């Protein structure tokens, strides 16, 4: 394996990922009373942005040196697959509970088996099938497109000049605008009819993240209030309520300009030690939260939904559910995800014998 570059942590980016994941929970789990976060799906574009930035930071040097592509493929699958598999397992648990709870459940054992079969291959949509790999766990549809962008970048690394990245962004940006005008929303990409929009979203944001790293990723400044402002702006931006006339320009502006600018600022301004450690910890949990929250939320709604009070008191149930998911992800990170990834790395990247000294 090629020599790894010197790496630094990007704690404010971790904070952005954490906020995006927590707001996505509010979108998918109906346990937050009257609280609504209508623009929360834009967190997906943020995740793609941060993915491009982090992949460029961590792997560009080794990929450019050559001979690292297949190692990179294995590294990315090792990083994503364990919690992805846990999300599928949570979906199976949710579907099984539905079958046991009601003889009229929309789930059957055959349907669960079909979803698991497609899900194990990370297939989000398959022509001709009413169900697919993400029926058990909806948010997982985004991961295949992220991997596609990762692998295209890695395979073509020697061609990825700044002007090529800008060209990809321009073409994909036109696709983002066309998707908004066609569907009246950017909450698209997970249906057979709009998968091209998923490619446009990941094409713009992932490669924007790569370009942002090249241009702005090497400066660092301790500025806690600026770091906190980045996180607060994202939270407000994903939770705001807009009039119908403002939705299209807002969503296009956020994806094409707003979030890239936010990532540029977040990459530069870092918080103090305590808040930085908090951002890093919750950021580390964010991927697990993303993978697990929807099926566990559906399971919680089935079991306790009828007991949840109306109005703002009901939102407290959602907060408690979110805390429980975060703690579960922490436990899974300690005793499942990290150990499994270490085990996989040890077998897929066996240690090479050292040469005897002269």
ABEGO torsion letter per residue (X at the ends): XBBBBBBBBBAAAAAAAAAAAAAAAAAABBAAEABBBAAAAAAAAAAAAAAAAAAAAAAAAAAAAEGAAAAAAAAAAAAAAAAAAAAAAAAAAAAAAAAAABAABABBAAAAAAAAAAAAAGBABBBGBABBAAAABAAAAAAAAAAAAAAAAAAAAAABBAAAAAAAAAAAAAAAAAAAAAAGBABBGABAAAAAAAAAAAAAAAAAAAAAAAAAAABBBBBAAAAAAAAAAAAAAAABBBBAAAAAAAAAAAAAAAAAAAAAAAAABBBBAAAAAAAAAAAAAAAAAAAAAAAAAAAAAAAAAAABBBEAAAAAAAAAAAAAAAAAAAAAAAAAAAAAAAAAAAAABBBBBBBBBX
